[in-house]
Amino acid sequence: MSSSIVVPRMFTDADGESRFDSCEIAMEMHDHAPPAAPIFTAKAEPAAEYMFFRLPPNWYGEPHPTPFDCLVVCLSGSFKFIGSAGDELIMKPGDRVLDLNTSGKGHATQVVSDGPAEGLIVRFPAR
């Protein structure tokens, strides 16, 4: 039995523009934590480190490429990524994005909630 999860992705296109799309990640039924019932899990991927962050209300990050491939998860508040091509991805609690935008023109980041936005960054090892 298999399943999949669709995850938004931010990447740099061939012209150096920051863009958004999504990718489908396959999952298989796995006996992950016996005696709990089996669950669907994706293939384990290496992670180098993780960090929590807090962005104050009205915070704006000028356009920049991401310093490393990572997974960004919004925990509270909300913020948006603004691609160099003009498209946007709003992050609300529970949302996640694979941020692979490590080159090109980069993206801006802006807090859009009344309060601070908090999240988690999981850095991937250099490829």
N, C-alpha and C positions, 0 to 999 in steps of 0.2 A: 504494500500500500504506500502511496506517495502523495505528496501535496507540494505546494509552493507558497512563497510569500513575495509580494511585490514591494520593492523598496525604491523610493526616489533616489536619484543619483545626480550629483553636480559634477560636471567634467569640462575639460577644455577641448573645443573642436579644432579642426585642422587650421582654421584661420585665427586661432588664439582667443576666440570668444568663449566666455563662461556661459554654459548652457545647462539645462535640466532635462532629464528624461527619467525613465525608471528601468529597473532590471528585475528579472524574476529569479528567485533563488530557490532551488529544489530542496525539498525536505523529505526525509524518509522516517517511517515509524522506528523508534529506537527505545530500547530499555534503558533509559537515561539514569534513573535513580531508584532502583529496586529497594523496597517492595512497592513503590508507587507504580501506578499503571504506566505502560509505555506512552510516549508522546512523540509528536513530529519534531525533528530537529534537522537543521541544516548541517552541512559538513563544517567541522571546526576549522576556523581560520586563525592564524597567529596574530597576536596583538602585542605591541611593545610596551605600552603603558596607558593609563587613563588619567583624566583630570576632570574635576568639576569646574564650572565657571559661573560667574554672575555678571550680568550686564545691567547697569543702572537704567532707570527710565530715561527715554529720549536719547540713549546712546546711539552713536552712528560710527561705524568703522569704514573709513575710506576704502575705495577699491583696492584689492590685494589678492594675490593667489594664496591658497592655503599652504602652510609650510610643510605639510606632510599628508599623505593619504590617511583618512580617518572616517569614523562613524560619529556623527553628531546626533545626540538625542536631547530633545527639549523636555525639561522636567517641570517647569512652572513659568508663568508669564508667556509671552510670545515675541518672536522676532522674525525678521524675514531676510532672506538672501536675495540680492538683486544682481542678476547676471549682467555681464558687460553688454549683452545683446538686448537687454531691457526686460527679459522675463523675470518673474519673481517666484519664490517659494516661501510661503508663510509656514512657520514652525509653531505649533501649539503643543501643550503638554501631551506626551506620548508619541509625538511625531519623531521620525528619524530620517536621516539622509546619509548616503555614502558620499562623502566629500572628497573627490579625486581631482579637484581644480587646482593643481599645483604649478601650473604654468600659464602663460598667456596674460591677458588683460586682467584677470581676476574678477572678483565679485565684491560688492559692498554688503554690509550687514547692518540692520537697523532694528532697534527694539520698538515694537508696536503696541505693547501692553502698557497700561497705566503704571504698573509696578515693575520691579526688576524681572528680568528673564534669567532663569537658571537652567543649566544643562550639563551634559556629560560628553566629553570627547574621548573616544577610544582610538589611539594612534596605532596605525599598522606599521610593521617593520618596512624599512626601505626595500624596494624591489630591484 
